[in-house]
Amino acid sequence: MAVSGSVVTRSVNEDALLAARLKAGDPQAWERCYRLWYPRLLTYAYRRLGDREAAADVASDTFVRALREVGRYDPRRLSLAGWLFRMAHARTVDHLRRQARRRAVSLEAESHDPAEDTSERDVERGDLLRSLSRLTRDQQAVLLLRFYVGLSAEETGRVLGKPAGAVRALQFRALRQLRRLLGATEEGTSEEE
Amino acid sequence: MSKQGPQRDDIFTQLGKDAEKVGGLSAQELAELAKLASAISSLPDEQPSQEELERGRQRLMAALSHRPSLPWAYGLPVLRAAAVLAGAAVLGLLALGGAWAAGARLPQPVAVGPLAPLASERSEVARDNHGQDVSEIARSGGGPGHSEQVRQEALDNPGRSGPSANSGPGRPDDIARDRGSDNSGPGSASAGDDVELVGTVQQQGQGSLVVNGITVLLTATTQIEGTLTVGALVKVEGSHQSDGTIVAREIEVRVQPGGGVAPPTAPPTTPVAVEIELRGSVQATTSGGFVLAGRTIRVTGSTEVEGEVKVGARVKVEGSVQADGSVLAREVKVEGTGDDRRGPDGVPTPARGENDRRGRGRD
């Protein structure tokens, strides 16, 4: 027979493969997923909540929830990151709603005191975080999901429950507002000097 | 962990596309906003303490260990096999009843030899022809696992080598063909025929499954009901390919490894592309491509072609499986011409298609 006909298939979607292992309850896959995404989920929740302990709860809850719902996860609809952050976002919103008012410790709070920052880069980062904390919740969420997590406008829309067009408009409004806030910060700094 | 956020160039490109859709941004403003977005993308991750990380991990693993389906996947292979056997037995009874109701010829009891596969690994292929003719695959080769029907097929086609001659378990040649179908090759079903396969998922690969030793390819339009996992009992409907694979049109998960009935899942909205790599000799050329291993290969303007594709040439094809089972070639590489394909006596060996045509001519 002239035709050897050997067939090798591979999926272009790595999420689908990982999802299959997660659905099968493969502990190594869950461990890998946890190691990969826990710090980012923690950071996202922390930037939104300004409370390290609450953020850790959100990140941890996200995985337990993911374990319960992985059977319904469809990688063709949403990336693994988008799926995880959609759950984390929902938990963050729940947490914010439960708060009577935003805590005094806001997004600008880092794990260390920004006043101790000495390098120019650290100062810029501190300014950026302070300015981010003054944006609306939606603006914060869209900027973090789009640029910190790296989701597309469509995926960010699915996480936030908004159309992609609204996400695009919101991101530009947020970036302009952030630019204004950072400009004000720079002016204040130069006046002090 | 390493930062995995988008790169600065990507952000600028993405924002540029978004700006085109939203409008009202000058190039200078776009550059300024992209710089801000880039600064956000390079924010450092919060580094969880080891204790914090371990606490969350233990919580996850505890939840994982209490997950009902976990023991079936990893912990209790004996119980899992028993559940699959029980599921197969129930389905077998149901199938038997269905076949009886449809007036089909009932398969004869199958004796299982000492080296024959487990009962759950036996598979049935029924052509989708309204129950008029039911074929069966006996995966145990020429041993006592042959069904009466397979033997009858061999008797009806004395010129063809039956599955007992040289086939191992699960080989495509084991597929018994129903009466009246095209006799296109020795012991093989006709490519493109609708087939139905009920069996256990033995392997789950990227874009493919192995069900009772038969490779099942998933395409962009494959409809999947339920959650596919290794050990699940599934029904596959699709078209049989000449290389022995089945391109699945629909897969229904009937029994999960845990023994429960599979819950329905939301219908997919975005297809998963399935990449495929084929090697073989060109059987025929067409206006839009060629035929390889019984599969139509489509060549477009964006296909990279190395060498001259002609009948008999040995080629490697990389591309994606389309809804109709054809392959849209991304790359075609000619690895040799058909001219050097000679037998021991120096006479060129005919391609399979030529053999097949000769066989049919004699018929």
Interface residues (C-beta under 8 A of the other chain):
Chain A: M1 A2 V3 S4 G5 S6 V7 V8 T9 R10 S11 V12 N13 A16 L17 A20 K23 A24 G25 D26 P27 W30 E31 Y34 R35 L36 Y38 P39 R40 L42 T43 Y46 R47 R52 A55 A56 A59 S60 F63 V64 L67 R68 G71 R72 D74 P75 R76 R77 S111 E124 R125 L128 L129 L132 L143 L144 R146 F147 Y148 V149 G150 S152 A153 G165 R168 A169 Q171 F172 L175 R176 L178 R179 L182
Chain B: M1 Q4 G5 P6 I11 Q14 D18 A19 K21 V22 L25 E32 L33 L36 A37 S38 A39 I40 S41 L43 P44 D45 E46 Q47 P48 E52 L53 R55 G56 R57 R59 L60 M61 A63 L64 R67 S69 L70 A73 Y74 Q204 G205 Q206 G207 S208 T215 L217 T227 L228 T229 V230 S242 D243 G244 T245 P263 T265 A266 P268 T269 T270 P271 V272 A273 V274 E275 I276 E277 L278 R279 G280 S281 Q283 L292 A293 G294 G312 V321 G338 R341 T349 P350 A351 R352 N355
